[in-house]
Amino acid sequence: MLADRRRFVPATDTVLNSPQLREPLIRLGRPLVRSVVRASQERVRGGTVDPDALLEDVLGHLPAHASTLHAVINATGVILHTNLGRAPLSAAARDALVAATGYVDVEFDLASGTRAARGRGVLAALRAALPDAGDVLVVNNGAAALLLAVTTLAQGAEVVWSRGEMVEIGDGFRLPDLVASAGARIREVGTTNRTVRQDYAAALGPSSGCILKVHPSNFTIDGFTASVPVTDLAGLGVPLLVDIGSGLLAPDALLPGEPDVTTMLRDGADIVTASGDKLLGGPQAGIVAGRANLIARLRRHPMARALRVDKLTLAALEATLTGPQNPTTAGLHADASWLRGRVEAIVSRLGGEAQTVPCDGAVGGGSAPGIALPGWAVSLPEEYADRLRAGDPAVVGRVDHGRCLLDLRCVPADCDATLLAAVLACT
Ligand SMILES: *Cc1c(COP(=O)(O)O)cnc(C)c1O
């Protein structure tokens, strides 16, 4: 019987020549389609697919695009979910990114026909958004921004840094290692829980390259603690470098503990570094803002060339800065009663074991730990979690106390019908 089946598996080339695969072959390329055909042939050999249904099986398994990244509906309620790609781009940023995929005038002045400065559009948008900055720079990510700043200001010199701010940012990457890899010596000051201004002052000397202040973005310590505000570290005679991580450009009343670039500059920071894909809500990028003379030194450092961003990032970041509200900001400020109404509409269509439950969302991405964002979720039996993840589109919820919670905070409102269909497909 098995031998018979094998004999009836259609040949790869025969399948590839089917008229139904002509369009997918053009769109996805032959190697990818062939690998899907081979997987279907395996299923026929294994007896899970009928030989007559092979082409149908192939068509059912063709990916939407030639990348193994799957689109995900984020129903976790965590806005900046590192495992799910942090900030989702706004429609404006997506459009700008797609428009930049072909030939573009990224380093070309169409009026004169001569070379032009790379990134001039995004830098102008960033300067407009940060009027307190003498100048700005964009690099590949927040870590690159910090690396470039430390390398430029303190290679072969000392970085004066509080023991309470030596952070691991995730996946085993630790900022002290990054600073050491820049060829700077770390001059630790204070203790884990308490550092005072005098600790910095006593450590400063001819070998100081900069003072580094890092926002401990992914943990909090309370109790007998002290740290020195940026205002008290300004004007000590060495550049004051502040890594805020989150990328907030201005204060947000919802996140009172979260530092922002504008306030740090006003408080006296000489250089501020931040991420583009955290609370700024843009593409992966590193934002550097500060004194014009220091930014000029960073821009001219050879390492800057190795850390530069591509045209797609430039386009998406500019549109994030100049465009409408992005999904990160929208998710952060989503109104709880509006979320409840959407959840109730879905639950009423599902009936059965679905319930409307209160559910706290979170900022995530190592930002604003401990801040709960009150909202609502569709509550389903726990076994839905696995089935929803396996669907297309994949839906990632949160498993809590034996229930699968679908928090709508980070689900675009025009995806509610898709989400409902995904749940119905699991029942
Ligand atoms: C996230 C973060 C970084 C790293 O930024 P990436 O954009 O992820 O490279 C550095 N410092 C702090 C304080 C952070 O929160």
PDBQT file of the ligand as one rigid body, heavy atoms in Angstrom, charges set to zero:
ROOT
HETATM    1  C1  LIG A 501      16.854  49.494  25.015  1.00  0.00    +0.000 C 
HETATM    2  C2  LIG A 501      17.981  50.178  25.635  1.00  0.00    +0.000 A 
HETATM    3  C3  LIG A 501      19.229  50.234  24.979  1.00  0.00    +0.000 A 
HETATM    4  C4  LIG A 501      19.455  49.538  23.660  1.00  0.00    +0.000 C 
HETATM    5  O1  LIG A 501      18.724  50.129  22.615  1.00  0.00    +0.000 OA
HETATM    6  P1  LIG A 501      18.479  49.281  21.277  1.00  0.00    +0.000 P 
HETATM    7  O2  LIG A 501      17.747  50.223  20.388  1.00  0.00    +0.000 OA
HETATM    8  O3  LIG A 501      17.693  48.085  21.679  1.00  0.00    +0.000 OA
HETATM    9  O4  LIG A 501      19.807  48.918  20.743  1.00  0.00    +0.000 OA
HETATM   10  C5  LIG A 501      20.251  50.910  25.590  1.00  0.00    +0.000 A 
HETATM   11  N1  LIG A 501      20.082  51.516  26.775  1.00  0.00    +0.000 NA
HETATM   12  C6  LIG A 501      18.906  51.496  27.438  1.00  0.00    +0.000 A 
HETATM   13  C7  LIG A 501      18.787  52.204  28.748  1.00  0.00    +0.000 C 
HETATM   14  C8  LIG A 501      17.818  50.819  26.888  1.00  0.00    +0.000 A 
HETATM   15  O5  LIG A 501      16.639  50.801  27.525  1.00  0.00    +0.000 OA
ENDROOT
TORSDOF 0
